């Protein structure tokens, strides 16, 4: 897969839509506490808004049961105090964030035990793209958009959102703080031409956010930012939602399975006998490397 083509931007105005992972199962095992993380992030938001008076910051909280908007610097309520800057940013965002986390926790009590508590990245990513498209179509503003363990069951929804961002020329930046890297975020940044980075020193998180992710898209043409290394393009099977290296692919709808089936559960196509391994598609389901899908 080729990354999104580079694009010259006429100005340095940025619409920064941030997907904030609030999953308590992740933060309980992280060496950086959630409160410390927010300290760095709030300073980063303030820096973005200070760099250009037309810059806009939108924050979408991503829980393990729901996702929702918690801050928009362009809204009238946030501009009424301090023009959307500190301390209005802190007060509004923290209040909305606390309400969201309490609501998300209540929703979690209704879920069956044993459910994998992965963050709803597909939902928040789709919300971000919808917001960006509204800004594009409104014609009122013309900013240039930038856009826990992976949940394999969200693979299709996330990939659809990534390809939508690619078609809209919306780069997706990703800053990953977990112990293991995220294949979804790696693919999202690589395909859309964004930046994926995993900070090594969490105590200096604000410096990473400001120097790598805080740069506008016009300035990135002249900077040496981190390049993608070893992007994991493995897919998830549609039958068990597991990440696989080799699998069977339906040539009709391109659904991926970890074992040979008689019928595609997605499009209903009837498969023939299992074929030998090949890199060429056919009317049956053939076993292929999922990185080629």
KAKA-V807511 format. One record per helix or strand. SS is the DSSP state (~ for helix, > for strand). FROM is the first residue (numbers start at 1). TO is the last residue. Records with the same first field share a line. If there is no record, write none. Layout:
# KAKA-V807511
SS = FROM-TO  FROM-TO
This chain:
# KAKA-V807511
> = 14-21  56-62  67-72  144-146  171-171  174-175  196-197  235-236  243-244  246-250  256-257  263-263  270-270  285-289
~ = 24-27  34-51  76-79  82-84  88-108  121-138  152-167  183-192  202-213  219-222  290-292
